[in-house]
Amino acid sequence: MHSKKLVSIALLGLLAIVLAACAGAAGDPGPAGVAGPAGPAGAEGPAGAAPSAADLTCTECHNDTSQLTGKVLAWEESLHGSGTSAAYAGGRGSCAACHSGSDFSAMVAAGQNPGTYEFEAPNVTRQDCRACHEIHTTFTSDDWALETTDPVTLYAFEDQTFDGGEGNLCVNCHQPRRQIAEAVDGMIEITSTHWGPHHGPQSTMLLGLGGAGVEGRASAHALMVEDTCVSCHLGEGADHTFAPNVAACESCHAELEDFDYNGVQTEVEALTAELGEKLEAAGLIHDGHPNPGT
């Protein structure tokens, strides 16, 4: 019995020595095992409070007033909104910058001029809200801001800039797109099917540029009307038919009832008709259209 106890004690002591020898610093952990399956979904939380309409910036434009729909309907009555401009020349690479709404935006973003900007593959769209406004940029009423109001360096006239406030947006396209040739012995060589400075002389007319045989100063309206085109064609109510409004003139011409101020329009219409008859007789135009090469 005594010898068995001794053997047991000896074995326990040996086991203790072996365990002590095996004990040491822990090694690096092994790689993580494969993730186990996801646990069951928790209980559904309570519904949050419904947002207030006042918290949605969309409602600054899309609301229960007629502001937006009124402008859209007025715009569709305008020549810009009819789509005829895009249908006529929106697919031409050298014309798309002004005849296609989306390509106009691309030209403005590139800081280019319609006289030099050409599209390899025009994206033909009619002029719509996005052509002139920063639509869906901030999703607030700031999106009514115009694409650009920067002064416009005129393509056809060296060192001439149009700076007419918000009207600068319009002048990006409403300017002559071909440079004016100098007359030699009273004659001008016509190299285009367009007899004259393309179809956009509104801005240069306002500045008194490009007139034939006209001397004197330009019209004061370019300086006295703060936003030029926009002041007259949209007015205080922002009428998007673009029909000019006599109200824009009344701060200076209080008694004005129509645009025939002192009979000037009647006179100009008569002179234009007389000039047309002479150009027709000379073979330069026919039925109001130019004869190419004449």
C-alpha positions as CSV (number, residue, x, y, z in Angstrom):
1,M,0.0,0.0,0.0
2,H,2.8,2.4,1.0
3,S,4.6,1.7,-2.3
4,K,1.5,2.4,-4.4
5,K,1.1,5.8,-2.8
6,L,4.7,6.6,-3.6
7,V,4.2,5.6,-7.2
8,S,1.1,7.8,-7.4
9,I,2.9,10.7,-5.9
10,A,5.9,10.2,-8.3
11,L,3.5,10.0,-11.3
12,L,1.8,13.2,-10.3
13,G,5.1,14.9,-9.8
14,L,6.2,13.8,-13.3
15,L,2.9,15.0,-14.8
16,A,3.5,18.4,-13.2
17,I,7.0,18.6,-14.6
18,V,5.7,17.7,-18.1
19,L,2.9,20.3,-17.9
20,A,5.4,23.0,-16.7
21,A,7.7,22.2,-19.6
22,C,4.9,22.5,-22.1
23,A,3.7,25.8,-20.8
24,G,5.3,28.9,-22.7
25,A,4.5,32.1,-24.6
26,A,1.3,32.0,-26.6
27,G,1.8,31.6,-30.4
28,D,0.2,33.7,-33.1
29,P,-3.6,33.2,-33.5
30,G,-4.7,31.0,-36.4
31,P,-6.8,32.3,-39.4
32,A,-10.4,33.2,-38.7
33,G,-12.9,30.5,-39.4
34,V,-15.8,30.7,-41.8
35,A,-18.5,33.2,-40.7
36,G,-21.5,31.6,-39.3
37,P,-25.0,32.2,-40.7
38,A,-26.8,35.4,-39.9
39,G,-28.9,35.5,-36.9
40,P,-32.7,36.0,-37.1
41,A,-34.0,39.5,-37.9
42,G,-34.8,41.8,-35.0
43,A,-38.2,43.2,-34.3
44,E,-39.3,46.0,-36.7
45,G,-38.8,49.4,-35.1
46,P,-41.5,52.1,-34.9
47,A,-42.3,54.2,-38.0
48,G,-40.6,57.6,-38.2
49,A,-42.6,60.8,-38.5
50,A,-43.7,61.7,-42.0
51,P,-41.7,64.6,-43.5
52,S,-43.3,68.0,-43.6
53,A,-43.8,69.5,-47.1
54,A,-41.8,72.4,-45.8
55,D,-38.8,70.2,-45.5
56,L,-38.9,69.1,-49.1
57,T,-36.9,71.5,-51.3
58,C,-38.8,70.2,-54.4
59,T,-41.9,72.1,-53.2
60,E,-40.1,75.4,-53.8
61,C,-41.0,74.9,-57.5
62,H,-43.3,71.9,-57.6
63,N,-46.2,73.1,-55.5
64,D,-49.9,74.0,-55.6
65,T,-49.3,77.4,-57.3
66,S,-49.5,78.0,-61.0
67,Q,-46.1,79.6,-61.2
68,L,-44.3,76.7,-62.9
69,T,-47.2,75.5,-65.1
70,G,-47.9,79.1,-66.1
71,K,-44.4,79.6,-67.3
72,V,-44.3,76.3,-69.2
73,L,-47.6,77.1,-71.0
74,A,-46.4,80.6,-71.9
75,W,-43.1,79.2,-73.1
76,E,-44.9,76.8,-75.4
77,E,-46.5,79.7,-77.1
78,S,-43.2,81.3,-77.9
79,L,-41.1,80.6,-81.0
80,H,-38.3,79.3,-78.8
81,G,-40.6,76.8,-77.2
82,S,-42.2,75.6,-80.4
83,G,-39.3,73.3,-81.3
84,T,-39.0,74.7,-84.9
85,S,-35.5,76.0,-84.3
86,A,-34.2,72.5,-83.2
87,A,-36.1,70.8,-86.1
88,Y,-34.6,73.2,-88.6
89,A,-30.9,73.1,-87.7
90,G,-30.4,71.4,-84.4
91,G,-28.8,68.4,-86.0
92,R,-26.1,70.4,-87.9
93,G,-22.8,70.4,-86.1
94,S,-22.0,74.0,-86.6
95,C,-25.6,75.1,-85.8
96,A,-26.5,72.9,-82.8
97,A,-25.0,75.3,-80.2
98,C,-27.9,77.6,-80.7
99,H,-30.5,75.5,-82.4
100,S,-30.5,72.6,-79.8
101,G,-31.3,73.3,-76.2
102,S,-29.0,70.7,-74.7
103,D,-26.1,71.7,-77.0
104,F,-26.5,75.3,-76.0
105,S,-26.0,74.3,-72.4
106,A,-22.9,72.3,-73.4
107,M,-21.5,75.3,-75.2
108,V,-22.1,77.6,-72.2
109,A,-20.5,75.1,-69.9
110,A,-17.4,75.0,-72.2
111,G,-17.2,78.8,-72.3
112,Q,-17.3,78.8,-76.1
113,N,-18.9,81.0,-78.7
114,P,-21.4,79.7,-81.3
115,G,-19.2,81.1,-84.1
116,T,-16.4,78.6,-83.2
117,Y,-18.1,75.8,-81.3
118,E,-19.0,72.7,-83.4
119,F,-20.5,69.4,-82.4
120,E,-19.5,66.1,-84.0
121,A,-22.7,64.4,-82.8
122,P,-25.4,67.0,-81.9
123,N,-28.0,66.0,-79.2
124,V,-31.1,67.5,-80.8
125,T,-33.5,68.9,-78.3
126,R,-35.8,71.9,-78.4
127,Q,-35.0,74.9,-76.2
128,D,-36.7,74.2,-72.8
129,C,-36.3,75.3,-69.2
130,R,-32.9,73.7,-69.0
131,A,-31.5,75.6,-71.9
132,C,-31.6,78.9,-70.0
133,H,-31.9,77.9,-66.3
134,E,-29.9,75.8,-63.8
135,I,-32.7,73.3,-63.5
136,H,-32.3,70.5,-60.9
137,T,-28.8,71.6,-59.8
138,T,-29.5,72.5,-56.2
139,F,-33.2,71.3,-56.1
140,T,-34.2,74.7,-54.6
141,S,-35.5,77.9,-56.1
142,D,-31.9,78.8,-56.8
143,D,-32.3,76.6,-59.9
144,W,-34.3,79.5,-61.5
145,A,-30.9,81.2,-62.0
146,L,-29.8,81.7,-65.6
147,E,-27.1,79.5,-67.1
148,T,-24.9,82.5,-67.6
149,T,-25.0,86.3,-67.4
150,D,-21.4,86.9,-68.3
151,P,-20.6,89.6,-70.9
152,V,-20.4,88.3,-74.4
153,T,-17.4,88.9,-76.7
154,L,-19.1,89.4,-80.1
155,Y,-17.8,87.0,-82.8
156,A,-18.3,89.2,-85.8
157,F,-16.8,92.4,-84.4
158,E,-13.2,92.7,-83.1
159,D,-12.9,94.0,-79.6
160,Q,-16.6,94.5,-79.1
161,T,-18.4,93.1,-76.0
162,F,-22.1,93.1,-75.2
163,D,-22.7,93.6,-71.5
164,G,-26.4,93.9,-70.9
165,G,-27.1,92.2,-67.6
166,E,-29.4,89.2,-67.9
167,G,-29.8,89.9,-71.6
168,N,-26.2,88.6,-72.0
169,L,-27.7,85.1,-71.9
170,C,-29.7,85.8,-75.1
171,V,-26.8,87.5,-76.9
172,N,-24.8,84.2,-76.8
173,C,-26.9,83.3,-79.8
174,H,-28.6,86.6,-80.9
175,Q,-25.4,87.9,-82.5
176,P,-24.1,87.8,-86.1
177,R,-22.2,84.5,-86.6
178,R,-20.2,85.6,-89.6
179,Q,-17.7,88.4,-89.7
180,I,-18.7,91.4,-91.7
181,A,-16.7,91.7,-95.0
182,E,-15.2,95.1,-95.9
183,A,-16.7,96.8,-99.0
184,V,-14.3,97.3,-101.9
185,D,-15.4,100.0,-104.3
186,G,-18.8,99.7,-102.8
187,M,-19.0,95.9,-103.4
188,I,-19.0,93.1,-100.9
189,E,-18.1,89.5,-101.8
190,I,-20.8,87.2,-100.5
191,T,-19.4,83.7,-99.6
192,S,-22.4,82.3,-97.8
193,T,-26.0,81.4,-98.6
194,H,-26.9,84.0,-95.9
195,W,-27.0,87.4,-97.5
196,G,-25.8,89.4,-94.5
197,P,-24.7,88.6,-90.9
198,H,-26.6,85.4,-90.4
199,H,-30.0,85.6,-88.6
200,G,-29.0,87.1,-85.3
201,P,-28.2,90.8,-85.5
202,Q,-30.4,91.8,-82.6
203,S,-27.5,92.5,-80.2
204,T,-25.4,94.4,-82.7
205,M,-28.4,96.4,-83.8
206,L,-28.9,97.5,-80.2
207,L,-25.2,98.5,-80.0
208,G,-25.3,100.3,-83.4
209,L,-22.9,97.9,-85.1
210,G,-23.0,96.7,-88.7
211,G,-25.3,99.3,-90.1
212,A,-24.8,100.2,-93.8
213,G,-24.0,103.8,-94.3
214,V,-25.3,104.9,-90.9
215,E,-23.3,107.3,-88.8
216,G,-23.8,108.7,-85.3
217,R,-24.1,107.1,-81.9
218,A,-25.8,103.9,-80.9
219,S,-29.2,103.7,-79.3
220,A,-29.2,104.7,-75.6
221,H,-31.4,101.7,-74.8
222,A,-28.3,99.4,-74.6
223,L,-27.1,101.4,-71.6
224,M,-30.3,102.7,-70.1
225,V,-32.3,99.4,-69.9
226,E,-30.7,97.4,-67.1
227,D,-31.2,93.8,-68.4
228,T,-31.7,94.7,-72.1
229,C,-33.5,91.8,-73.8
230,V,-34.9,90.4,-70.6
231,S,-36.4,93.7,-69.4
232,C,-38.4,94.2,-72.6
233,H,-39.3,90.6,-73.6
234,L,-40.1,89.2,-70.1
235,G,-40.9,92.3,-68.0
236,E,-41.6,92.3,-64.3
237,G,-43.9,89.4,-64.6
238,A,-41.4,87.2,-66.4
239,D,-43.8,86.5,-69.3
240,H,-42.3,83.5,-71.1
241,T,-44.1,84.1,-74.4
242,F,-41.3,86.7,-74.9
243,A,-43.8,89.1,-76.4
244,P,-42.3,92.6,-75.8
245,N,-44.1,94.6,-73.2
246,V,-44.7,98.4,-73.4
247,A,-44.6,98.5,-69.6
248,A,-40.8,98.2,-69.7
249,C,-40.6,101.5,-71.6
250,E,-42.9,103.5,-69.4
251,S,-40.3,104.6,-66.8
252,C,-39.0,106.9,-69.5
253,H,-41.9,107.1,-71.9
254,A,-44.8,107.5,-69.5
255,E,-47.5,108.2,-72.2
256,L,-46.5,105.3,-74.5
257,E,-49.3,103.1,-75.7
258,D,-47.6,101.0,-78.3
259,F,-44.1,100.6,-79.8
260,D,-44.7,103.0,-82.7
261,Y,-43.1,105.9,-80.8
262,N,-43.4,109.1,-82.8
263,G,-44.3,107.0,-85.8
264,V,-40.8,105.5,-86.1
265,Q,-41.9,101.9,-86.7
266,T,-44.4,103.1,-89.4
267,E,-41.6,104.9,-91.1
268,V,-39.1,102.0,-90.9
269,E,-41.7,99.5,-92.2
270,A,-42.2,101.8,-95.3
271,L,-38.5,102.2,-95.9
272,T,-38.0,98.4,-95.5
273,A,-40.7,97.7,-98.1
274,E,-39.1,100.2,-100.5
275,L,-35.7,98.7,-100.0
276,G,-37.1,95.2,-100.6
277,E,-38.6,96.3,-103.9
278,K,-35.2,97.7,-105.0
279,L,-33.4,94.5,-104.0
280,E,-36.0,92.4,-105.8
281,A,-35.6,94.5,-108.9
282,A,-31.8,94.1,-108.7
283,G,-32.1,90.4,-108.5
284,L,-30.5,90.2,-105.1
285,I,-33.6,88.7,-103.4
286,H,-36.7,86.9,-104.5
287,D,-39.9,86.6,-102.5
288,G,-38.1,87.9,-99.5
289,H,-35.2,85.3,-99.7
290,P,-31.6,85.9,-100.9
291,N,-30.4,84.7,-104.2
292,P,-27.1,82.8,-103.4
293,G,-24.1,84.1,-105.2
294,T,-25.7,87.5,-106.1
